[in-house]
Amino acid sequence: MSEKHTPLLPCPFCGGAAKIDDESGLDAFWGECIECGADADIAETAEEAATAWNMRAHDPSWSELLKAAKACLAPDGGFYCTTENERNLRAAIAKATGND
């Protein structure tokens, strides 16, 4: 994609880098996190997509939740939590959802 746009802020969920993606041949652009795959609404231009992406507020509690969830992933792709990781995950979920 070669259309210029405003620099993108980090992902509001994981803090990762973002990019503007597009659908070839269509006027459809959207912001997308390179790390976790979060995306924003579709826009008609890259600039509108960048603006939509940058309007999403970064909430550190979601970054903590993603980190805690990743700690429970087993090497084979399954989900496995040690007691400590489960405790951290439950605390992160409570914080991110305002139930702490």
N, C-alpha and C positions, 0 to 999 in steps of 0.2 A: 504494500500500500504506500503510495507516495504523497497523499494529501497531507499538508501541514496542519498542525493543531497545537493547542496549548499543552505545555508539559503536564504529564499526569502525576497525580499524587499517589502515594503507596496505597495498597489494598486496605480498605477499612476493616477487613476481617483478619487477615494474617500479616499485614504489613509488607507483603511482597510487591515486586515491581509489576506494573500494569502495561498493557499495550492496547492500541486501537485495532480492532479486527474489522474485516469487511466481507461482504458477500460479493464475490466477483460478478460484475455485470449488473448489479442492483445498487440502488442508492440506500444501502443499509450498513450502518457503522455502529459499533458498540465497544465500550471499554471492557477489558477482561484481564483478570489477574493471571500472571504467568505461573504463579506458585499454586494457588488453590482452585483456580477456575471460576471464581466469582465473576459475575458480569453485571452490566448495567443495561438500562433500556436502549432499544434500537433507535438510532437517529438518522437523519437524512444526510448529514455531513460529518466528517471526522471531527471538526471543531465542536459541533453540537454534542457528539458522543463524548468528547473530552470534558466538556462542561458538565454533562450528566454524571460522568464518572467522578469528577472532582467534587461534586456536591454531596457525595456520600461521606458522612462523618466517620473518622477513625475512632473506634472504641477499643481501647486497650484490653478490656475484659474479653472481647472476642478473640484477640490474639492469644491470650492466656488459655482460653478454651480450646483453640485449635492445637496449641502446644501440648496441653494435657491429653487431648484425644490421640495425637500422634504418638505419645509415649505408651499408649495401650495397643498400638498396632504390632502384631507379631511379624517376624521376617517373612512368613509365608502369605502375608496379606490378611490373616485372620485377626481377630480382636482378642487380646489377652491383657488383663490388668493385674499387676501385683496389688497387694493391699494398699500400699502407699500411692501407687498410680491411680487406683480407684478413688481413694480419698481426695487426691488432687483434682481428678476429673469431676467428682461430685461438687467440690467447692467452686471450681471454675464455672460449671453449669449454673450453680446458684447465683454466682456473681454476675454472669452475663445476662441472666434472666431477671435480675433484681430480687431474687428470693434468698439473699444471703443474710 
